[in-house]
């Protein structure tokens, strides 16, 4: 009875499997997905320039760990961006909107602001004027957060339903590449400029100026893109309304629809805490590596270079998990893996300055972190159930997610000073427990079943 099944299954399944793989790969070559890929690069580029790369610059300039930890607060715009997301949804940018459309006009506007703010930060001095460094970093974060609002809206509106998963995977992968360029790329550039005879402060200035120029890749993508049809229809539908009316309608409608849902407080708390374990340890990863005795080039080559492959593989692994498993199962897997991965850094603290050990620790952290990120973005997307308010709601959710990275992580430097590096990374594992408790509670309440019915 079993012989026919055994002999015919390969012949029947192989062509279907090959077709499925071809379709899965072909979607990444669609023009709209490629545009989203380049916009993902543009979104990932500025984050480290006001974050981990800036912290390396500050540590090399002699800034103490407590002050470095407090610099996590410059990420406030990522937390509060939902406040001006309705402006991006409803208002036109003079001249640019008329020329390119509302979404593309805002994209170009945000990227021009980003170029200017990165250039301003390049000319600050962490050793002499930390206040102006903080101000420049805050401006970079504000322009970057605005760009994120527009890119998220553009991605959701421009991609068809069968392109959304591929667009998300491409966006996350390119985001990580942009992050790599603004970390490892900057550090290699600074070392290169120093080798050319520039003093350290000038070398950092030139490194940041090169990053400002790199933003133009995102601008080119915005110019080559076409305005989403949904954006055109929304612009036409609100043409007769005043600017004030459009903003109020966008804000009130988005928040009312979302905040009246069942168990919304628990869901928002989960959004805040899910990536907190990554953020808490990640805030101090750069100072930890430097303090352990690794050079700037070690950090660039291993922490960001070797980790890129693990990040990309982890991102696609997260994408496959999201297609094969239920959302709640994926969240459990990602949440546990990204927490346990912090033990790799605790182990590295005992091992000391060993490049192979650093490469292993970074590989583990980047692989698990990428899985968690892709699954988390899928969860955030599933929460945006109203097509009329997708941009504002997504901005609200990502702003809540930034609370863990910005505010809850701001004391990580003081914890590291008090406990030492091994215990600090061990404690960062236990930071994940509240999010897992919330995940269990939401699952018991039928939260994820509600999301499935809505979609």
N, C-alpha and C positions, 0 to 999 in steps of 0.2 A: 504493500500500500504506500510506503514512503518513497519507493524508488523513483516514481515519476516526478514527485516534487523535488527530489534531490537533483535529478538530472536536468530539469527544465528551469529551475529558479535562476541559475546564472545567465542562461540565454535570454530570459525574460527581463531580469533586473538590470543587466549591464547597459543596454542601450538607454533605458530610462535614467539610470544613474549618470551616464555620460551627458545626456541632454540636460539633466538638472544642473550638473556642474557647469556646462557651457552657458546656460541661462544665468547662473549665479555669478559667473565671471563677466559676462557681457554687460550686465547692468552697470558695472563700474566704469565702463567706457562711454556711457551716455553723456552727452554734453552737459546736461543739468547736474549730474552727479559730479562730473569733473569740476564744474564751477564751484560746487559746494566743497569739494576737496581743497581747492585753493583758498577759499574763504576760511576753511578750517585752519589752514596754515597761518593766515593773517590773524585769526583769533588766538592761536596758541603763542604767537611770537611775543606779544607785550607782557604776558603774565609774569614771567621770570625777571623781566627788566625792572619791575617794581617789587620783586620777591626774592627768590633764591640767589640769582646772579647779583643783585644789589647787596644782598647779605654777605656774599664773598668779598665784594669790593669794600664794604664797611669793615669786615673782620680784618682784612689786609691793611686797612687804614688805622687800625687800633681801637675801633669802637667796641665797648664791652658787651658781653652776652645779654645782659638785661635789656639794654637799649635795642639790641638787634631783635630780641623777642618782641618788644613793643612795636617794632616796625611792621608787624603783621597787621596793625591797625590801618595802615595805608590802603588795605584792601577793602575799606568801607564802601566805596562805590559799587563793588560787586554785590554787596549785601543790600544796598538801598536802590539798586537800579530799577526795581519795579515801580518806584515813585515817579520816574520820568519815562517809563515805557509807554504809558498812554500818549505822551507827547509825540513819541516816535511813531506810534500807530496812527495818530490823528492829524498831525501837522505836516505842512510842506516846508522844505528848505528852499528859500528864495533862489531862483535861477536853476539850482541843481535839480529840484523836483520837476520843474518844467522841461528840463533837458533830458533827464534820464528816467523819470518816474519817481514815485514816493520812496519805494524800498531802495532802489539803486542810488537815488539822490542822497538819502541818509547814509548809505554805505560810504560813498565818496566823501561826504562831509565828516563822518567819524574818523575816516582814515587820514584825512588832512589834519584833523586835530591831533591824532595820534602821532603823526610825524613831528609836528611842532612840539608836543610835550616830551617826546623822547629826546629830541635835540636839546630842549631846555634842561632836562635831567642830566644830559651828558656833560654840561658845563658846571655842575655843582661839585662840591668837595666834601665828602663825608667826614674827614678829619677836622675841618674848620667850621663847617656850617651844616650840621645835621638837620636844622630846621628847614633850610632850603632844599636839602635832599628829600626830606619828607614831603614838602610841598610839590616838588617835581614828580616824585613817585605817585602822589595823590592825583595829580593831573593825568599821568599816564594811565592810572587805574580807571579814572573817570571816562577818558576817551575809549579805553579798551572795553569797559562795561557797556558803553553806548554802542560800540561796534557789535558786541555780542548780542545785544537786543535785536539789532537789525538782521544779523546773520541768522539767528534762530528763526525769526519770522520769515525771512527769505527761504530758508531751507524747508520749512513746513509748507509754505505756500507754493513753491516752485516744483517740488517733487511730487510725482504721482504716488498712489498708495503702494504700488509694487516697487517703487524706488526708495521709499523712506528708510528701510532697513539698511540698504546699501549706502544711502546718503549718510546715515548716522555713523556707520562703520568707517566710511571714507573721511568724514569730518573728524572723528576721534583720532584716526591714524595720522592725518595731516596736522591736527592740533598738536600731537605729540612731537611730530617732526619740527614744527615751528618752535615748540618749547625747547627741543634739543638745540636748534640753531641759536636761540637766545640764551642758552646756558653754556654748553660745550663750545659752540661756535664763538661766542663772545670771549670766553676764556682763552681759546687758542688765538683769537685775534689780538687780545691784550698782550699775550706772551710774544706774538709776532711783532707788534708795534714796539714793545720794549726791546726786542732783539735788534730793531732798526735804529735804536739809540734814543727813543723817547723815554722821558721819565714816567714813573708809574701812573701818576694822575693824568697825564696827557694820553697815555696808552688807553686808559679806561674811557676817556672822552672820545677818542677815535673809534673804539669798539662800539660804543653806544650810537655814534653817528652812523656807522654802517648799518646798525639795526633799524634806524629810522628810515634809511633808504630801502631796506628789505620790505617795509610795509607796502611799497609800491606794487609788489606782486599781487596783493589783495586788491589794490585799486585797479590793476589791469583786469583782474577777474570780474570786478564789478562793472567795468566798462564793456567787457565782452559779453556779459550776461544779458538776458532779456528780462524785462519787468514781468513778474508773475501775474497771471490773469486775475487771480483773486484780488491782488493789490489794485489792478486797474478798475475792477468792478467796485471795490470799496471806495476808491477815490471818486469815481463817477457818482456813486450813490450818495455821498456826503458833500457833493460839490456846492449845494445851495446852503449848507449849514455854516454857521460861524465857527471860528477856530475854537472858541470857548465851549460851544455845544459839542463839537466833535470830541474834544478832550474829556469832557465830563461823561459823555456816553460811553466812551472807550474804557474809562477808569471804573465807573460805577457798575457797568455791565459785567466786566471781567471779575471784579472782586465779589460782587453779589452772587454770581453764578457759582463761584468756587467756594466761598466761605459758608454757604448754606448747606453744603454736603454733609453727609453722615460721617462722624469720626474725623472731621477735618483737623482738629487740634492734634490728635495723635499722628495723623499722616504728616502734618507739617513738622512735628517734633522728630519724626523718623527721617524726614528729608534733611533736617539740620544735623542729625547725629550719625547718619549712615557712613559718611566719609570722614568723620571726625578722627577716627583712629589713624587714618592716613595723614590727615592734616597736622595732627599733634606731633607725630614723629617727623613728618616731612619738613616742618618749619625749621627744625634743628639739624637736618641731615647735612647741609653744606658746612656749617660750623663744626659739626662732629668730625667730618672727614678731614677738614683742615687741622683741627686740634689733634687728631690721631697721628698726624705727621705726614699725610699724603701731600704731594705738591699740587699746585693749581692744574698742571697738565694731567696729573693722575685723575683728578676730579673730572676734568673735561673728557678724557679718553675712556675712563671706566664708568664713572657714575652716569654720564650722559651718552657716551658713545656705545659702549658694550650694552648698556641698558636699552638702547633703542630697539634692537632685535627682539628682546624679551617683551618690550612694550607692544610692538606691532603684533607679535604672535599672540600675546595675551588679549589684545583687542579683538582679533579675529576669533579667538577661542571664546571670548565672551559673546560675540555675535552668533556663533554656532550654538552655544548654550541657550541663548535667548530664543532661537528657533526650535530647539529640540525639547526644552524643559518648560515647565510652567514658570511664570514670573516670580512667584514666591520661592520656588526651589532655587532659581537663579540668585535671588537676593540672599538666601541663606548661604549658598556656596560662596558668593563674592564677599559677603560680610565676614564670614569666618576666615577665609583665605587671606584677606587683606589685613586682618588683625594679627593672625599668627605670623605673618611675614615679618613683622617688626622684631621678632626674636632673632632674625638673621643679623640685625644690627647689634643686638645685645651680645651675640656670639662674636661678632667682629670686634667689639670693644675689648673683649678678652684676648683675641688673637693678636691685635695690634696692626702695625703697618705691614700688611701682606697684600699684594696686588691681586692674587688669585682669590683670597678670601673676600676682598672688596668686590670683585667681579661677581662672585657667587651671591653675596648678599644683595647686590643691586639687581641681579637677574631675578632673584626670588621676589623682591619688592616690586619691581616694574611689571613683571608678568601678572602677579596677583592684583596689583593696583589697576592695571588696564582692564582685567576681567571685571572688577568691581565698578569701574567707571562706565563701561559700555552698558552693563546691566542697569546701573543707576540712571543713566540717560534714558534708557528704554522705559524705566518706571516713571520718570518725570514726564516723558511724552505721553504715556498712557493716562496721566492725570489731566492732561489738557484735552478736555472732552468737548469744548465749545469752539467750533471753527471761526466764530466771530471774534473771539478774544484770545486766540492761541498765543500771539506774541506777548501780550501783557501777562497772561497766566504763566507762560514759560519763564518770563523774567522774574515773576514773583517767586516761583519755585526755585530757580537757580540762585536768587537772592537769599532765600532761606538756607539753601545749601551752603552758601558762602559764610554764614554765621559761624559754623564750626571752624572753618579755615581762618577767619578773620578775628573774631572775638574770643572764642573758646580756646584758640591756640596761642593767643597773645602772651599767656603766662608760661609757655613751654620753656623759654630760656631760663626763667627763675627756677622751675622744677629741675632742669638739667644741672643748674649750678648747685642746687641743694642735694641732689641724689647721686650725681655722677652719671656718666653715660650708660653703663650696663643696666642699672636699675631704672633709669629713665625710659629706655626702650622696652623693658619688661612691663613697666606701668602703662605704657602706651597700648599694650595688648588689652588690658582690662578696661580701657576707655571705650572699647567697642561693646561692652556688655549692655548698656542702656539701649542702644539701637537694636540689638538682638531681642531684648525683652519686648520692645515695641513691635518688632516684626512678628513675634509670636502672638501678641495681643491682636494686632490687625488681622492676622490670618484667622484667628479664632472668631473674630467679629464678621468674617465674610467680606472683608475689604477688597480682596483681589478678585473675588467672584463678581463684585459690583463693577469693577473695571472691565472685566471680560464682557459682561452684558452690555456695557456702554459702547464698546468698540465693535 
